[in-house]
Amino acid sequence: MKGLLSIGAFSQACRLSVRTLRRYDADELLVPALVDPVTGRRYYSPAQLGEARLIRLLRDLEVPLAEVRSLLGEHDPGTVRQALAAHRARLADQLAHQQVVLGELDVLLGDTDPVTRSEVARRRLPEQLVVSTRAVTPLAGLPAAFGAALGRLERLLHEQLGRRTGPTLAIYNGEGFDPDAVDVEVAVPVAGWIRAAEGVNVRVLPAVDALTTVHAGPYDRIGTAYQTLAAWAAEHGCDLGAQPREVYLVGPDRAGPEGLRTEVVWPLADAVPQPVLRF
């Protein structure tokens, strides 16, 4: 087998295990240069070391096997760079999600009695005229979707000389919470005559009875506030309704993560349905 490397030597050189090399052979991802017809032993060409290294690096980055296969046959460096950029964006989204999870774990492990963390109030919220727009997005994409929606509303107010009367709020729709498809309505309270536009509603949020609490700190820990309200409701025999809201009393434009203040508002089950009024 002159000029070829045994599978053991090839494994040592490319830093892929023999077991992995056999699997890549079975998947036709990295096929040996020669298989001895008598012994079945696999032999590789030194020229395959570069390909093996590329596979190892891509798999270390958790690039899916289907994409690795397509990149191996791609000879345009620009196309490969574009694929890696797309994968880099996916990894950034995964990292952001993992940081949210770690933040929630920090809070959970650091506080054994979240119900007593913040005060809960039961109160009647007055009706409110708002301009709003709705989006459905994976949880990882929520900050970008929220920012785009708020920008649309602020442009409309600027064009129509509308006057904001309170902090921005988000209304979460749906029977439960789906991290793959968060249904959020971003709203800004306004005064005066505002005309609806494409993708933007003008409506009145009716007066509603709700439980409220104020969350202090980053948004990735806001789940604690919902837990607080749910536990309080169960203890006091309250039935929680749909469409909880978050009112951004102090947003990132005014404070850093620890200085954020968000009022979480959870309507009770007998809350009045919210009609849409167009002007």
C-alpha positions as CSV (number, residue, x, y, z in Angstrom):
1,M,0.0,0.0,0.0
2,K,2.8,2.3,-1.0
3,G,1.9,6.0,-0.8
4,L,-1.2,5.4,1.4
5,L,-1.8,5.7,5.1
6,S,-3.5,3.0,7.2
7,I,-6.7,4.1,9.0
8,G,-4.8,4.3,12.3
9,A,-2.1,6.5,10.9
10,F,-4.6,8.7,9.1
11,S,-6.6,9.0,12.3
12,Q,-3.6,10.2,14.2
13,A,-2.7,12.7,11.5
14,C,-6.1,14.2,11.0
15,R,-7.3,14.0,14.6
16,L,-10.5,12.1,13.8
17,S,-11.1,8.8,15.6
18,V,-11.1,5.5,13.7
19,R,-14.7,5.0,14.7
20,T,-15.6,8.4,13.1
21,L,-13.7,7.7,10.0
22,R,-15.6,4.4,9.5
23,R,-18.8,6.3,10.0
24,Y,-17.9,8.9,7.4
25,D,-17.0,6.1,5.0
26,A,-20.4,4.5,5.5
27,D,-22.0,8.0,5.0
28,E,-19.9,8.5,1.9
29,L,-18.6,11.7,3.4
30,L,-14.9,10.7,3.5
31,V,-14.3,7.6,1.4
32,P,-10.9,5.8,1.7
33,A,-8.6,5.9,-1.3
34,L,-8.4,2.1,-1.1
35,V,-10.1,-0.8,0.7
36,D,-8.2,-4.0,0.8
37,P,-10.6,-6.6,-0.8
38,V,-9.2,-9.4,1.3
39,T,-8.8,-7.8,4.8
40,G,-11.3,-5.0,4.4
41,R,-8.7,-2.6,5.8
42,R,-9.1,1.1,4.8
43,Y,-6.2,3.1,3.4
44,Y,-6.2,6.9,2.8
45,S,-4.2,9.2,0.6
46,P,-2.1,12.0,2.2
47,A,-4.0,14.3,-0.1
48,Q,-7.2,13.5,1.9
49,L,-5.8,15.0,5.1
50,G,-6.8,18.5,4.1
51,E,-10.4,17.3,3.5
52,A,-10.5,15.4,6.8
53,R,-9.3,18.5,8.6
54,L,-12.0,20.6,7.0
55,I,-14.6,18.1,8.0
56,R,-13.3,18.1,11.6
57,L,-13.3,21.9,11.9
58,L,-16.8,22.2,10.5
59,R,-18.1,19.5,12.8
60,D,-16.4,21.1,15.7
61,L,-18.5,24.2,14.8
62,E,-21.6,21.9,14.8
63,V,-22.2,22.5,11.1
64,P,-24.9,19.9,10.1
65,L,-23.6,17.0,8.1
66,A,-25.7,17.8,5.1
67,E,-24.1,21.3,4.9
68,V,-20.6,19.7,5.4
69,R,-21.3,17.4,2.5
70,S,-22.3,20.3,0.2
71,L,-19.3,22.4,1.3
72,L,-16.8,19.6,0.5
73,G,-17.9,19.8,-3.2
74,E,-17.8,23.6,-3.2
75,H,-14.7,25.1,-4.9
76,D,-15.7,28.8,-4.6
77,P,-14.2,30.3,-1.4
78,G,-16.8,33.1,-1.4
79,T,-19.7,30.5,-1.2
80,V,-18.0,28.7,1.6
81,R,-17.5,32.0,3.5
82,Q,-21.2,32.8,3.0
83,A,-22.2,29.4,4.4
84,L,-19.9,29.9,7.4
85,A,-21.3,33.4,8.0
86,A,-24.9,32.0,8.1
87,H,-23.8,29.3,10.5
88,R,-22.0,31.9,12.6
89,A,-25.3,33.8,12.9
90,R,-27.0,30.6,14.0
91,L,-24.4,30.0,16.7
92,A,-24.9,33.6,17.9
93,D,-28.6,33.0,18.3
94,Q,-27.9,29.8,20.2
95,L,-25.5,31.6,22.4
96,A,-28.0,34.3,23.1
97,H,-30.6,31.7,24.0
98,Q,-28.2,29.8,26.3
99,Q,-27.3,33.1,28.1
100,V,-31.1,33.7,28.8
101,V,-31.3,30.1,30.2
102,L,-28.3,30.6,32.3
103,G,-29.7,33.9,33.6
104,E,-32.9,32.2,34.7
105,L,-31.0,29.4,36.3
106,D,-28.9,31.9,38.3
107,V,-32.1,33.5,39.6
108,L,-33.8,30.2,40.3
109,L,-30.8,28.8,42.2
110,G,-30.2,32.0,44.1
111,D,-33.8,32.4,45.4
112,T,-35.8,29.6,46.9
113,D,-38.9,31.7,47.5
114,P,-39.6,33.8,44.3
115,V,-43.1,34.6,45.5
116,T,-41.8,37.0,48.1
117,R,-39.3,38.7,45.8
118,S,-41.6,41.5,44.6
119,E,-45.0,42.9,45.7
120,V,-48.1,41.9,43.8
121,A,-51.1,44.2,43.5
122,R,-54.6,43.5,42.2
123,R,-56.0,46.6,40.6
124,R,-58.2,48.0,37.9
125,L,-56.4,49.3,34.8
126,P,-58.1,52.2,33.0
127,E,-58.8,52.0,29.3
128,Q,-56.1,53.2,27.1
129,L,-55.9,54.3,23.5
130,V,-52.9,52.8,21.7
131,V,-51.3,52.4,18.3
132,S,-50.0,48.9,17.9
133,T,-48.4,46.4,15.5
134,R,-48.2,42.6,15.8
135,A,-45.4,40.1,15.1
136,V,-44.9,36.3,15.4
137,T,-41.2,35.4,16.0
138,P,-39.0,32.7,17.6
139,L,-38.0,33.8,21.1
140,A,-34.4,34.3,19.9
141,G,-35.6,36.8,17.4
142,L,-37.9,38.7,19.8
143,P,-35.5,41.6,20.5
144,A,-35.1,42.4,16.8
145,A,-38.8,41.9,16.0
146,F,-39.7,44.2,19.0
147,G,-37.2,46.9,17.8
148,A,-38.5,46.8,14.3
149,A,-42.1,47.0,15.5
150,L,-41.4,49.9,17.8
151,G,-39.6,51.8,15.1
152,R,-42.6,51.5,12.8
153,L,-44.9,52.9,15.5
154,E,-42.5,55.8,16.3
155,R,-42.3,56.7,12.6
156,L,-46.1,56.8,12.4
157,L,-46.4,59.1,15.4
158,H,-43.7,61.4,14.0
159,E,-45.4,61.6,10.6
160,Q,-48.8,62.3,12.2
161,L,-47.5,64.5,15.0
162,G,-49.0,62.0,17.5
163,R,-48.3,62.4,21.2
164,R,-47.2,59.5,23.4
165,T,-48.9,59.3,26.8
166,G,-47.2,56.5,28.5
167,P,-44.4,53.8,28.3
168,T,-44.2,51.2,25.5
169,L,-45.9,47.9,26.3
170,A,-46.1,44.4,24.8
171,I,-49.2,42.2,24.8
172,Y,-48.6,38.5,24.4
173,N,-51.3,36.6,22.6
174,G,-52.1,32.9,22.5
175,E,-53.4,30.4,25.0
176,G,-49.9,29.5,26.2
177,F,-46.3,30.5,25.5
178,D,-44.7,29.0,22.4
179,P,-40.9,29.8,22.2
180,D,-40.9,28.9,18.5
181,A,-43.7,31.3,17.6
182,V,-44.0,34.2,20.2
183,D,-47.1,36.2,19.2
184,V,-46.5,39.7,20.5
185,E,-48.3,43.0,19.9
186,V,-46.1,46.1,20.5
187,A,-48.2,49.1,21.6
188,V,-47.6,52.8,22.4
189,P,-50.3,54.7,24.4
190,V,-51.3,57.9,22.5
191,A,-53.6,60.9,22.8
192,G,-55.6,62.6,20.0
193,W,-56.5,61.6,16.5
194,I,-54.2,59.0,14.9
195,R,-54.9,57.3,11.6
196,A,-54.2,53.6,11.2
197,A,-51.7,52.6,8.6
198,E,-50.7,49.4,6.9
199,G,-49.7,46.9,9.6
200,V,-50.5,49.3,12.4
201,N,-53.8,49.3,14.4
202,V,-55.3,52.1,16.5
203,R,-57.4,50.6,19.3
204,V,-58.7,51.0,22.8
205,L,-57.5,48.6,25.5
206,P,-60.5,48.4,27.7
207,A,-60.4,48.8,31.5
208,V,-59.4,45.5,33.0
209,D,-58.9,43.8,36.4
210,A,-55.3,42.4,36.6
211,L,-52.5,41.3,38.9
212,T,-49.4,43.4,38.6
213,T,-45.8,43.3,39.8
214,V,-42.7,45.2,38.9
215,H,-39.6,43.3,37.7
216,A,-36.3,45.0,38.3
217,G,-33.4,43.9,36.1
218,P,-32.6,42.3,32.7
219,Y,-35.4,41.0,30.5
220,D,-33.8,37.5,30.5
221,R,-34.9,37.2,34.1
222,I,-38.5,38.4,33.6
223,G,-39.8,34.8,33.9
224,T,-39.5,35.2,37.7
225,A,-42.2,37.9,37.6
226,Y,-44.6,35.6,35.8
227,Q,-43.9,32.9,38.3
228,T,-44.5,35.4,41.2
229,L,-47.9,36.4,39.7
230,A,-48.9,32.8,39.0
231,A,-48.1,31.6,42.5
232,W,-49.9,34.6,44.1
233,A,-53.0,33.9,42.0
234,A,-53.0,30.2,43.0
235,E,-52.6,31.1,46.7
236,H,-55.4,33.7,46.6
237,G,-57.9,31.8,44.4
238,C,-57.6,34.1,41.3
239,D,-58.1,32.8,37.8
240,L,-55.6,34.2,35.4
241,G,-56.7,35.2,31.9
242,A,-55.0,35.6,28.6
243,Q,-52.9,38.3,27.0
244,P,-50.4,39.2,29.8
245,R,-48.7,42.5,29.2
246,E,-45.3,44.0,29.9
247,V,-45.1,47.7,30.5
248,Y,-41.5,49.1,30.0
249,L,-41.3,51.7,32.8
250,V,-37.6,52.1,32.4
251,G,-36.2,50.8,29.2
252,P,-32.7,50.3,27.8
253,D,-32.7,53.9,26.4
254,R,-32.6,55.1,30.0
255,A,-30.7,52.5,32.0
256,G,-28.4,49.5,31.8
257,P,-29.6,45.9,32.3
258,E,-29.7,46.1,36.1
259,G,-31.6,49.4,36.0
260,L,-34.4,48.2,33.8
261,R,-37.9,48.3,35.3
262,T,-40.8,46.4,33.8
263,E,-44.3,46.1,35.1
264,V,-45.8,42.7,34.3
265,V,-49.6,42.9,34.1
266,W,-51.7,39.7,34.0
267,P,-55.4,40.2,33.4
268,L,-57.8,38.0,35.4
269,A,-60.0,35.5,33.6
270,D,-63.1,37.7,33.7
271,A,-61.3,40.4,31.8
272,V,-63.3,42.1,29.0
273,P,-62.3,41.0,25.4
274,Q,-60.2,43.6,23.6
275,P,-61.9,45.0,20.5
276,V,-60.0,46.6,17.7
277,L,-61.1,50.1,16.9
278,R,-59.8,51.7,13.7
279,F,-59.8,55.4,13.1
